[in-house]
Amino acid sequence: MTDTSFAEILREYGPFAGAGHIHGISFDGSHVWAATGAQLLAIEPEGGSVARTLAAACDAGTAFDGSHLWQIAESRIDKIDPHSGEVLASIPAPGHGGDSGLAWAEGSLWVGQYRERKIHRIDPTNGEILRTIESNRFVTGVTWVDGELWHGTWEGEESDLRRIDPQSGAVQERLAMPPGMGVSGLESDGADTFYCGGGPSGKVRAVKRPVRAGR
């Protein structure tokens, strides 16, 4: 039985000047990165100010591997130096332009396929699909935290955050977003907070990660 509750919104950031849409979201331990189409914004999680920007094609998911940013740009995924903004390498995206969320875990990239309702684990060196997890909703952002796989959904006027079984794709927990609050990108801070892209609202929202027994 799926554990369902309402998402607790901790705070909102933005909208930001010149950024009409938030796509991918990531977190590098210090800043929340938001993909806005032509720029990546590094946002201070405490004050919400933009610390710096990088010019980059960024129309979907964003990830951070501990050293580099990874960014979906139409039909490819770019590996980006977070200091200079230089694209160091590119691999094909599995959805050939239909890709959504992006996460880094276990030495691999995890790529959401929006309308296909799938999450692919891919090899970051060549884009080879290593395995596929099926979902039962449109997949937006993707994140891993403490061995848990979460993804965002946005279907019609409804969005939620879902914890799914990484093997079967079965939904184990749902956090329903308030009406009118869609989820585009999704990232965990590695602890008790999710950061969610708000799509055309131009906002980023911090959502409380549920506390369960044993954690």
Secondary structure by P-SEA (a helix, b strand, c coil): ccbbbbbbbccccccccccccccbbbbcccbbbbbcccbbbbcccccccccccccccccbbbbbcccbbbbbccccccccccccccccbbbbbcccccccbbbbcccbbbbbbcccccccccccccccccbbbbbccccccccccccbbbbbbbcccbbbbbbcccccccccbbbbccccccccbbbbccccbbbbbbccccbbbbbbccccccc
